[in-house]
Amino acid sequence: QRAAAAPSAPPPPAAPPQPQASEPAAGKALSAFEERRLASLEGELAALGDAEAALQQRINTFDAARDGYSDLQDWTAELETLQAKVADTEERWLALAERA
């Protein structure tokens, strides 16, 4: 009979990923341009949020007798586009806010 095999040693821990050239250095202060851009993005997010809420209200109060279904389709498509724009703007804001 064979003796039980000795347990193998655990694999060495993986090295932490190296920052890529396109990633900003952590702890680096924002430039004046980036600070203005951060403030601008905050304003854009507020405006986009207001537009999204207004459009959602229009969709929620849809009345087939008053509004056509093509309007509902247009509003829904517009809402999806707006939500994608909000997500993109939030990502850009977050990237700058993390460094601020």
C-alpha positions as CSV (number, residue, x, y, z in Angstrom):
1,Q,0.0,0.0,0.0
2,R,1.0,3.5,-0.7
3,A,1.6,6.0,2.0
4,A,-0.7,9.1,2.0
5,A,0.7,11.8,-0.1
6,A,2.1,14.8,1.8
7,P,-0.1,17.9,1.4
8,S,1.3,20.3,-1.2
9,A,2.5,23.7,0.0
10,P,0.1,26.5,-0.7
11,P,0.9,28.6,-3.8
12,P,2.8,31.8,-3.1
13,P,0.6,34.9,-2.7
14,A,0.0,36.8,-5.9
15,A,1.8,40.1,-6.3
16,P,-0.4,43.1,-6.1
17,P,-1.3,44.6,-9.5
18,Q,1.0,47.3,-10.7
19,P,-0.7,50.6,-11.6
20,Q,-0.9,51.2,-15.3
21,A,0.3,54.3,-16.9
22,S,-3.2,55.4,-17.7
23,E,-4.2,55.2,-14.0
24,P,-3.6,58.4,-12.0
25,A,-1.2,58.2,-9.1
26,A,-3.0,57.9,-5.8
27,G,-2.5,60.8,-3.5
28,K,-1.6,63.2,-6.3
29,A,-3.4,66.5,-5.8
30,L,-5.9,67.6,-8.4
31,S,-4.8,70.3,-10.8
32,A,-6.8,73.5,-11.1
33,F,-8.4,72.2,-14.3
34,E,-9.4,69.0,-12.6
35,E,-10.9,70.9,-9.6
36,R,-13.0,73.0,-12.0
37,R,-14.0,69.8,-13.9
38,L,-15.0,68.2,-10.7
39,A,-17.3,71.1,-9.8
40,S,-18.6,71.1,-13.4
41,L,-19.4,67.4,-13.2
42,E,-21.3,68.0,-9.9
43,G,-23.4,70.6,-11.7
44,E,-24.0,68.3,-14.6
45,L,-25.1,65.5,-12.3
46,A,-27.6,67.7,-10.6
47,A,-29.0,68.9,-14.0
48,L,-29.1,65.3,-15.3
49,G,-30.9,64.1,-12.1
50,D,-33.5,66.8,-12.5
51,A,-34.1,66.0,-16.2
52,E,-34.3,62.3,-15.4
53,A,-36.8,62.9,-12.6
54,A,-39.0,65.1,-14.9
55,L,-38.9,62.5,-17.7
56,Q,-39.7,59.7,-15.3
57,Q,-42.7,61.7,-14.1
58,R,-43.9,62.1,-17.7
59,I,-43.6,58.3,-18.1
60,N,-45.4,57.6,-14.8
61,T,-48.3,59.8,-15.8
62,F,-48.7,58.4,-19.2
63,D,-52.3,58.4,-20.4
64,A,-53.0,56.4,-23.6
65,A,-56.0,58.6,-24.4
66,R,-53.9,61.8,-24.2
67,D,-50.5,60.6,-25.3
68,G,-49.6,58.3,-28.1
69,Y,-47.7,55.1,-27.5
70,S,-45.0,56.4,-29.8
71,D,-44.5,59.2,-27.3
72,L,-44.0,56.6,-24.5
73,Q,-41.5,54.8,-26.7
74,D,-39.6,58.0,-27.3
75,W,-39.6,59.0,-23.6
76,T,-38.4,55.5,-22.6
77,A,-35.6,55.7,-25.2
78,E,-34.7,59.2,-24.0
79,L,-34.7,58.0,-20.4
80,E,-32.3,55.1,-21.2
81,T,-30.0,57.5,-23.0
82,L,-30.1,59.9,-20.0
83,Q,-29.4,57.1,-17.6
84,A,-26.4,56.0,-19.6
85,K,-25.1,59.7,-19.6
86,V,-25.7,59.8,-15.8
87,A,-23.7,56.6,-15.3
88,D,-20.8,58.0,-17.5
89,T,-20.8,61.3,-15.7
90,E,-20.8,59.6,-12.3
91,E,-17.8,57.5,-13.3
92,R,-15.8,60.5,-14.3
93,W,-16.9,62.4,-11.2
94,L,-15.9,59.4,-9.0
95,A,-12.5,59.1,-10.6
96,L,-11.7,62.8,-9.8
97,A,-13.4,62.7,-6.3
98,E,-11.3,59.7,-5.2
99,R,-8.2,61.8,-5.9
100,A,-9.4,65.0,-4.3
